[in-house]
Amino acid sequence: MDFTTLSPLLWLLVLIGVGAGFYHSLVDRPTGLRTASFALRVLGIALLVLALCQPFAGEKTDEAHVVFMVDVSQSVDLPATKQALNQVDAGIKALRKSDSYSLFAVADGLREKPLEEFRTMLDAWMKGVADDAFRAHSRLGDSMLAARLAFPAGKARRLVLFSDGVDTESGVDAALTQLKAEGVDVKFVPLKTLSQPEAVLLGMDTTSPFAFHGEVLRLTARAMANQPMNAKVRLLNKGVAVQEKSVALKPGEEAKVWFDTEMTTPGPSVWSTELVPEKDHFPINNQATATITVRGKPRVLMLHEDEKKMRAFTRSLKEQDFDVDLRGKRGLPESMEELLAFDAIILANLSATDMAPRQMNLLRSYVADFGGGLVMLGSENSFGLGGYYKTPVEEVLPLVSRFEKEKEKPSLAMVLVIDKSGSMEGVPIALARQAAKSAAELLGPQDQIAVIGFDSDAQVICEMTPASQQGTIQASIDSLAAGGGTYMYPGMVMGKEMLERTTAKVKHMICLTDGQTNEADHLGLTQQLVDAGVTVSTVGLGDGAARELLQQIAEAGRGRYYESNDPASLPQIFTKETTQASKSAVQEGLFQPIEITEHPMLAGYSADNLPVALGYVMTEAKPAAQVLLAAEHGDPLLAVGRFGLGIGLAYTSDLTEIWGGEWLAWDGCGRFWAQVLRGALRKTDVEGLEARGTTRDGEWILDIERRGPDNAPVSLINWTSQVLDENGNTQDVKIRETGLGRYEARVPIGNRKHLSLRLHDKDHDKLEVKHYHAPYPAEYRLQSKAPEALLALTGYSPEQIVAGLKPAEQLKPIGHWFAWTALLSLLLGVMLRRV
């Protein structure tokens, strides 16, 4: 039992007065009768008050209400819908007199229809008078939840859905969970999907929303059909078809048709793809649109240790409307602000040892966080030869310096003579260990390596060991510890003895010290090493290193001298030396490029017609990289890969007279490389201002992130924002801050098809324009399928329309029983008082 309201209980306060009357009563009656009379009157008053509270009680009933929902959206075959109404009619006739039902048409919401009126509506639609607006969506989940309002209280509830199961709002699973929790039994009857021939353009993808003038972009149209058919796909700009391709469509299979198109119109340019199939039912889904913003002349920074060698290539790029800043090996900027003045950085011939670690990290951030382009060309200072193994720069590039050494290349025996005196304690000795490990990793399995540490004496850290035993080598190097004085000569003598005992064809020694070594005949010993076929390179670390002696040793030893004040540069120096000494990182000869991957960068060019390369640096491609051109042995020549927001591009040959003479002599050199480089340029429209748009609940929602030059979030910005639609109507848009450096703009879409939103940060004069193109309704995409939760539901049988339903609890008012009992109690109380 329960009550509708408890407010009347306040009337029970009347019993206080009744009790007072009983206590002061002067009636001369026996105590038993007087008390019984009083109790009956109190009970009567209490029952009357409870009757006013409208009590009710529940009882089980097998009465039922059935909601029939019939899908009439465009994706459903209308004859199948008409057949579904026959099943609905059979179910209605099977209902008992106490049962009830509701019938709804479902598409973009619910419409309740009597059965005959429903049939008349379908007949009209099949004759061509269709309600396209209502049928353009399948909001199954929302509609099932809305249909709950049709269930009356006190009856068992069943919902029967006739549909193809395609929900354009993806809310079916949540709706079924809620209906189950509320005790609604759901049946699903699958309907046949559209039977007429239909083709659909699923969308158009662009490689970038931005492009530079003259850049070739790839625009890809995705199409599908429900029957085999031939179709044409057209690319349109400014309403004019500029390209056309044929495609054979297969049922249920997505076909891709791409167009490589040169961007020549400055500013925002609207491009569309149009599908023209042999047979079609809905023309609404045959076009897709995108806006591409075309920018002006790109600016690139090119770095080469000898700028004169790059002048010919620089001229060819300038003829293609590139602004090229050619600098020497000290020309790399040291701040992000300076880097962002360029759309790409080209490392034509710049060693990793010529960069500070901070500069390499800046280059990585320039690409990953700011969308810049980083290009490396092959040279004696590139990839492994340049010491880029395991550096932040190599992270960005699509190629790695490690490679399998060719069998015919000479084997190498290398000795690392490393200062482990007390001044190397801490970071320097740790980085020296890392450098030695990196050098060992770059050796081929037939090579050998030994490590000698020296302080006041020399100590063998790692005996001459085959490079294939990396575990042993790495563990030995870990034992290198600092302490003691500085005397390099005994370490060199020990290394000489080791190298004399090996049969390797190439022998090399690297000596590292950060101080002044004790006097000895270092140059005489170096000459003995040279006479034995050993080359010697030296590394001076810090201002206290014996620079003059180390330079003399390297010159006498026919090696190279490196000078650094930063221990972090040691790994780059050692890996560069290892690759140089191994004589296996370079291939020289005549190499005709072979096309490996079809790509917009190569659009309009055949690899057979490209000039030969006279040499290249051997590398390996990363798993996610796209190798566009390769040499005949399969080694990468040209590769590209995305890294964060930007692009890494690698060409393992060069574009100077050394290996690129044939390229420079070719009249198409500038045009080809301008096209390739444009694909790697920074496409971010505004540095530090990023806006991403989504659509939800009829609104275009833009999440805006604002960061300063130091990459820190910028808050409390004074924004102005205005949206423009296809009819030229403008509307101010409010931008609100949602977090630290994060903002949100909401634009109601309504019936507008195209919107352009102008975002202006007035405080910092940053401007960005975003574009929105309304897609056609998802109802016309032909690629959705019924959710598994729907397919798992049991089927519907008209003969058992209410079978299996759990009895419902029907609530009935019982207030009248309380009233009659109260009246009886009051009468009995009066009688006892009179007896």
Order of alpha helices (4+ residues) and beta strands (2+ residues): beta-alpha-alpha-beta-beta-alpha-beta-beta-alpha-alpha-alpha-beta-alpha-beta-beta-beta-beta-beta-beta-beta-beta-beta-beta-alpha-beta-alpha-beta-alpha-beta-alpha-beta-beta-alpha-beta-beta-alpha-alpha-beta-alpha-beta-alpha-beta-alpha-beta-beta-beta-beta-beta-beta-beta-alpha-alpha-beta-beta-beta-beta-beta-beta-beta-beta-alpha-beta-alpha
